[in-house]
């Protein structure tokens, strides 16, 4: 690992004009030299205008969903030859000062993917009970189907990828339910995953798209995709 690796923070946003400005200011205040790219996923508010004051912005012409947004960031990271990219949500749930933990973990135990887990130390915001239950079940399925995997927070949107993972995800990334399914795809092709405990917080503004009974439907669909990933031939990826 280089002494001063080039690190890109990918910030997917959809209607986050109230959150993205303070988040980018928080990143700059760390003075860690992180590059940023904000992916405006067809926002109907002033997200892009606010973000452009502090960061490069890619404004998608229509809403592609979180998967399409993140893959856009991977393609940018690959084209610009970054050593690492770190995905953090544009709603402010992922404190930028926790990024250092991901990089420290990589230095000690390099794996292509390092996940920031809410559930290893159980500090900070833990999400709602239905979402925690769904995440735990998804983790159990992943760990059962991929014996080399030991993940506690498969739905975490805070994760670091090295060049190997960037290259893979720039070409292959699920557009629906991307966080857990992308892990299944990565494990299927032999990419290793590690975790580090991080502290998260509640979103700064706006509302989550997964509310009510949606976590149950989300869990069922994700598990079916994970099962499918386990049996697909490697030539698919």
N, C-alpha and C positions, 0 to 999 in steps of 0.2 A: 504494500500500500504506500503510495506517495506521501511525503511529509505534508504536502498541501494539495490534496486531491480536489478536483473540480466537482462541486456538488450542486446539482440543480434541484430546486424545490418545485414540484408540480402542484399547483393549487387549482383544482376544478371548482367552478362556481356556477350557480344558477340562481339569479335573483338574490345576490348577497351583497348589495351595495352598502348595507349598514355594517357588515362584518369585515369585508375584505380590506378596507383602508386601515383600520386599527391593527389587523393581523399583519399586513405588510410593514407597518411602522414598527411593530414588535420584532419582526424578523430583522429589520435594519438595525434596530437598537442593540441586537446581540453582537454586531460587528464581527461576524464569523466568515464573511466573504461568500455567503451562499448566493448563488444566482437563483432567480425566480422566473417562472413562467405561469401566468394566470390563463386558464382556459375558460373563457366565457361561453357556457353551453346554452346559447340562445336565450340569454336573459332578456326579460321584458322591462327591467329597470335600468339604473345607471351603473351597474356593476363594472362594465368595461371602462367607462369614463373615470370612475373613482380609481380603479386599479392602474390605469395608464399613468397616473401621476407618480407611481412608485415602482412600476414593473412593466416589462414587456407583456403584451396581451395577445392571445390568439382568440379572435371572436368567431365562433362557429355560426354559420348562416342559419342553422336550425338546431333544435335540441336533439342531441345524440344520446343523452343519458350519461351516467357516470363512466361507463365502460369506454364509450367513444371519446369522452373528454380525456380520460387518463391515457388512452392509447395515443392520442394526439401529442400528449406530453412526452411519451416514450419515443415517438418518432422524432420529436424535436431534440431530445437528449442524445439519441443515436446520431442524428445529423450533425450536431454540434460537438460530438465526441466527449461528452461528460464522463467522468469516472464513476459517479454515483448519481442516482436520482432518488429523491425522497418524496413520497406522496403524502400530502397533508390536506385536510378538508378546508375549504374556503370559508366555512361557517364559524371558525374559531375554536372548535372542540379540541384541537391538537396544539398544545402549547409549543411554540418553536424551540424553547429551551430544552425540550426533551429530545430533539434531534441529535444532540451530542451523545446521548446514551446509545442510539442506534449505531453511530460511527464507532464509538468505543467498543461496543460488542463485536462489530465487524473486525476491528483491529486484533482483538483477542481470539476470536473464533470465526474466521472468514467463511461466510456462506453467501450464495447469490442473493438470498432474500432474508432480511431481518425485520421481524414484525414487532411493533410496539404494542405490548399486551396490557390491557386493563386488569386482567384477572390473575396475574402472577403474584403481585403484592396486594391487590385489591385496595388501592389507594385512589382517591379522587372520584370523579363521576363514573358510575358503574352501569349506566343505561337503565332502561325499564326492566321489570321482571320478565315479561314475555320475550323481550329481545335477548336477555341473558340466557333464558332457557333455550331459545332457539339456537343461539350461538354455541351453547354447550353441547347440544345434540349434534350440530354440524361438526364440531370439533371431534366428537366421539366417532362419527362416521369416517372422517378423514383419517384419523389415527388408526382406525380398524382396517381400512382399505389400503392404506399406504403405511406399511409397518415401520418405515424409517422416519415417520412423521410423529412429532409430539407437540401439537399446537393447542394452545388454550384459547386464543382469540382470533378465529379465522375470519371474522367480519370486521376486524380492525382496518380502518382506512389509513393508518399511519404505518408506513413501511419503507424500508430502504432496499434498493436494488443495485447490484453492481453491473458492470458492462455485459456480463453474460446474460443476466436476467433482462436487462434493457433490450438487448438484441432479440431475445426470444419474444418478449411482450410487444415489441414494436411490430412484429410480424403476426403474433397470435395473442389475442386478448378477447375475453368474452365481453360482450356489450351488456348483457343482462346479469345481475348479481355478481359483479366481477371480482369482489374481494375473495370470497371462499372458492369460487370456481377457478380463478386464476391460480390459486394454490394447488388445486387438484391437477391442473394442466402442467404446472411447473414440476410437481412431484412425478407425474407420469413420464416426463422426459429426463428425469434424474437430477433436477435442480434441488439442492438442499435448502432447508429453511431453519432459521433459529428465531428465538424470541428474547425480548428484554422487557422487564417491567417498566411501564411509563405511567405518568399521571395525566389523565384527561379531564376535561371540564365540559359543562353543558354548552350547547351552541349559544353564541352571543346574540343571535336574532333569528327570526324566521321559524319555520317548522319543518320537522322531518317528514319525508315522503312515506315512511313506513310507520303507520299508526294503526290503532284499533286491532282488527283481526289480521291485518296484512302480515305481521311477523310469522303467523302460522303458515299462510300460503307461501310466503318467502322461503321458509324452512323446507317445506315439502318440495318445492321446485328446485331449490339448491341441491338437496340431497339427490334428486333424480339426475341432475347434471353431473354431480360428483361420481355417481355410479356409472354413468355413461363414459365419463373421462377415464375411469379405471379399465374399461374393456376396449376402448378405442385403439386401433393400431397406431403405432408411433408415426406412421406415414401421414396420418391426419394432421399432425402438428407441423 
